[in-house]
Amino acid sequence: MDRKEKTSLRRRFRRSYVSSVISISLVLFLVGLFALLAAGVSKASAYLKESVKISVILEESVGDAQAEQLAKNMAQMPQVVSSELISKDQGTEEMKEILGEDFLDVFESNPTPVSINLRVREECFNPDSISRLKSILMEDPMVDDVVYQEELIQDMNKNLRVMGIAFIVFVALLAFISIVLINNTVRLNIFSRRFSIRTMQLVGATQGFIQRPFLYNALLQGAISALIAIAALALVIHFIFPQALMMIGTETLWLVGGGVVVLGILICFICTFAVVREMTQLSYNKLYY
């Protein structure tokens, strides 16, 4: 093989390698993007659940100091995210906004009770847990009633569960497609070098000796592709969705980035190992098909 042919062959291999890296980077970019989307959906779901209020109506005899201390005690409960004391005056203003300024005219005295608005944790946002919480709260003699929208909670749980299942199925399908695409990209890249593999076999090279450079190259290819994908994700978040970082948090971003690197390296390594092993076992006739 003369110098011109070697240069041409080297250029073809280089173009093949670059195209493989770009293809794998695009796949990993999509995987990382949907992973961030999944994290955002999970955060949004938690925010929605923890924004629903449960009103604890206090007895009329409860004073402001007692109500304030009770609100602090409720905030320390493991099921509760936060508590907010609603005084009689605050409750009256809220009722005026709903019923009008003259709603008190039909009453001899102000009927608006002192109450405490509770927000429960995401894991406790279900009818059974809230019912148990209500039973615990009702044991306090200062509590007159606990009011919440049970149907709203049931509907939110049902809808979010359906959305979660649909999203999991979609992400699993995307992961399967990603593995298939990366495997095909690696297969095409290695198949173009099948004659080099056969030449090494003819001079007595063992299977481990043949696989070693391909596996090293796969590790490097996976790492480079993953870093390109992460850089693209960072640019998209910074310039297109800057608010997304505030919602998902930097910790989640680092986890997704690490997952993309591990996934890229692992898939490239496994696919390369399997394809090179297959190429070393090809018969002479199949080298041309």
C-alpha positions in Angstrom: 0.0 0.0 0.0 1.6 3.3 -1.1 1.6 6.5 0.8 -1.4 8.0 -1.0 -3.6 5.0 -0.3 -2.5 5.1 3.4 -3.4 8.8 3.6 -6.8 8.2 2.0 -7.5 5.3 4.3 -6.5 7.3 7.4 -8.8 10.1 6.3 -11.7 7.7 5.9 -11.1 6.3 9.3 -10.9 9.8 10.8 -14.2 10.8 9.1 -15.8 7.6 10.3 -14.6 8.3 13.8 -15.8 11.9 13.8 -19.2 10.9 12.4 -19.5 8.2 15.1 -18.7 10.7 17.9 -21.3 13.2 16.6 -24.0 10.5 16.2 -23.4 9.2 19.7 -23.2 12.7 21.1 -26.6 13.5 19.6 -28.1 10.4 21.2 -26.6 11.1 24.6 -27.8 14.7 24.3 -31.4 13.5 23.8 -31.1 11.1 26.7 -29.7 13.8 29.0 -32.4 16.3 27.9 -35.2 13.9 28.7 -33.5 13.0 32.0 -33.5 16.7 32.9 -37.1 17.0 31.8 -38.0 14.0 34.0 -36.3 15.7 36.9 -38.2 18.9 36.2 -41.5 17.0 36.0 -40.7 15.4 39.3 -39.9 18.7 41.0 -43.1 20.3 39.5 -45.2 17.4 40.8 -43.7 17.8 44.3 -44.3 21.5 44.2 -47.9 21.1 43.2 -48.6 18.5 45.9 -46.9 20.6 48.6 -48.8 23.8 47.6 -52.2 22.3 48.5 -53.4 23.8 51.8 -55.1 21.9 54.7 -57.0 24.3 57.0 -57.0 23.6 60.7 -59.9 25.5 62.2 -59.3 26.4 65.9 -61.9 26.8 68.7 -63.2 30.3 69.3 -61.7 30.3 72.8 -58.1 29.9 71.5 -56.1 33.1 72.0 -53.5 34.5 69.6 -50.5 33.4 71.7 -51.9 29.8 71.9 -52.7 29.7 68.2 -49.2 31.0 67.4 -47.5 28.3 69.6 -49.8 25.6 68.1 -48.8 26.7 64.5 -45.1 26.3 65.5 -45.8 22.9 67.0 -47.6 21.7 63.8 -44.7 22.9 61.7 -42.4 20.4 63.5 -44.6 17.5 62.6 -42.9 15.0 60.2 -45.8 15.1 57.7 -45.8 18.9 57.5 -43.7 21.2 55.2 -44.9 24.5 56.7 -47.7 26.1 58.7 -49.2 29.5 58.4 -51.3 31.1 61.1 -54.4 32.9 59.7 -55.7 35.4 62.3 -59.3 36.4 62.6 -58.6 39.7 60.8 -56.7 38.0 58.0 -59.5 35.4 57.6 -62.1 38.2 57.5 -60.2 40.0 54.7 -60.0 36.8 52.7 -63.8 36.2 53.1 -64.5 39.8 52.0 -62.6 39.1 48.8 -64.7 36.0 48.2 -68.1 37.0 49.5 -68.0 40.8 49.3 -67.5 43.6 51.7 -70.9 43.3 53.3 -70.9 39.6 54.1 -70.7 40.4 57.9 -74.0 42.3 57.8 -76.0 39.1 58.2 -74.1 38.1 61.3 -74.4 39.6 64.8 -70.6 38.9 65.4 -67.7 38.1 63.2 -67.9 34.3 62.5 -64.5 34.0 61.0 -62.4 31.6 63.1 -58.7 31.6 63.7 -57.1 28.9 61.5 -53.8 27.4 60.6 -52.9 26.5 56.9 -50.8 23.4 56.6 -48.8 22.1 53.6 -48.0 18.4 53.8 -44.9 16.7 52.3 -45.1 15.0 48.9 -44.8 11.5 50.3 -47.8 12.2 52.6 -50.0 13.6 49.8 -52.6 10.9 49.6 -56.0 10.4 51.2 -54.9 7.8 53.7 -52.0 9.8 55.1 -54.0 13.0 55.3 -56.8 11.2 57.0 -54.4 9.9 59.6 -52.9 13.4 60.0 -56.5 14.8 60.5 -57.1 12.2 63.3 -53.9 13.3 65.0 -54.8 17.0 64.7 -58.3 16.4 66.0 -57.0 15.0 69.2 -55.8 18.5 70.3 -58.6 20.2 72.3 -57.8 23.5 70.6 -58.7 22.1 67.2 -62.3 22.4 66.1 -62.1 20.9 62.6 -59.7 20.0 59.8 -60.9 20.9 56.3 -59.3 19.9 53.0 -60.5 19.1 49.4 -60.4 15.3 49.4 -61.6 15.0 45.8 -58.9 17.4 44.6 -56.2 15.3 46.3 -57.5 12.1 44.8 -57.7 13.6 41.3 -54.2 15.1 41.5 -52.8 11.8 42.7 -54.5 9.9 39.9 -53.5 12.4 37.1 -49.9 12.7 38.3 -49.7 8.9 38.6 -50.9 8.4 35.0 -48.5 11.1 33.8 -45.6 9.5 35.6 -46.3 6.0 34.2 -46.6 7.5 30.7 -43.3 9.4 31.1 -41.5 6.3 32.5 -42.6 4.2 29.5 -41.5 7.0 27.1 -38.1 7.3 28.7 -37.6 3.5 28.7 -38.5 3.5 25.0 -36.0 6.3 24.4 -33.3 4.5 26.3 -33.9 1.4 24.2 -33.8 3.4 21.0 -30.6 5.1 22.2 -28.8 1.8 22.8 -29.9 0.5 19.4 -28.6 3.6 17.6 -25.3 3.7 19.5 -24.8 -0.1 18.8 -25.5 0.4 15.1 -23.1 3.4 15.0 -20.3 1.3 16.7 -21.1 -1.7 14.5 -20.7 0.4 11.2 -17.5 1.9 12.5 -15.9 -1.4 13.4 -17.3 -3.2 10.3 -15.4 -0.8 8.1 -12.2 -2.2 9.7 -13.1 -5.9 9.4 -10.3 -6.6 7.0 -7.8 -5.2 9.5 -9.2 -7.5 12.1 -8.9 -10.5 9.7 -5.3 -9.5 8.9 -4.4 -9.5 12.6 -6.0 -12.9 13.0 -3.9 -14.2 10.1 -0.6 -13.2 11.7 -1.6 -15.0 14.9 -3.0 -12.2 17.1 -5.2 -13.4 19.9 -8.8 -12.2 20.4 -7.8 -10.2 23.5 -5.0 -8.5 21.6 -7.4 -7.6 18.8 -10.1 -6.3 21.1 -7.7 -4.2 23.3 -7.2 -1.2 21.0 -10.9 -1.1 20.0 -12.0 -1.1 23.7 -9.6 1.6 24.6 -10.9 3.6 21.6 -14.5 2.9 22.8 -13.8 4.3 26.2 -12.3 7.4 24.7 -15.1 7.7 22.1 -17.8 7.4 24.8 -16.1 9.9 27.1 -15.7 12.5 24.2 -19.3 12.0 23.0 -20.6 12.4 26.6 -18.6 15.6 27.2 -19.9 17.0 23.9 -23.5 16.1 24.9 -23.0 17.7 28.3 -21.7 20.9 26.8 -24.7 21.0 24.4 -27.0 20.5 27.4 -25.3 23.3 29.3 -25.7 25.7 26.4 -29.4 24.8 25.9 -30.1 25.3 29.6 -28.1 28.5 29.8 -29.4 30.3 26.7 -32.9 28.7 26.2 -34.1 27.5 29.6 -32.3 29.5 32.2 -35.1 29.1 34.7 -34.8 25.3 34.5 -31.6 25.4 36.5 -33.4 27.1 39.4 -36.1 24.5 39.4 -34.1 21.3 39.1 -31.0 22.5 41.0 -27.3 22.1 40.3 -27.1 18.8 42.2 -29.6 17.2 39.7 -27.6 18.8 36.8 -24.4 17.2 38.1 -26.2 13.8 38.5 -27.6 13.9 35.0 -24.2 14.9 33.6 -22.5 12.0 35.5 -25.1 9.6 34.3 -24.6 10.7 30.6 -20.8 10.1 31.0 -21.3 6.7 32.5 -24.0 5.7 30.0 -21.9 6.9 27.0 -18.8 5.0 28.2 -20.6 1.9 29.2 -22.7 1.5 26.1 -19.8 2.2 23.8 -17.6 -0.3 25.7 -20.2 -3.1 25.7 -21.3 -2.6 22.1 -17.6 -2.5 20.9 -16.8 -5.7 22.9 -19.7 -7.5 21.4 -19.2 -6.3 17.8 -15.4 -7.0 17.8 -16.0 -10.5 19.2 -18.6 -11.0 16.4 -16.1 -9.8 13.7 -13.4 -12.1 14.9 -15.8 -15.0 14.4 -16.9 -14.1 10.9 -16.2 -16.6 8.1 -14.1 -15.5 5.2 -17.2 -15.3 2.8 -19.1 -13.1 5.2 -16.4 -10.4 5.2 -17.8 -9.2 1.9 -21.4 -8.9 2.9 
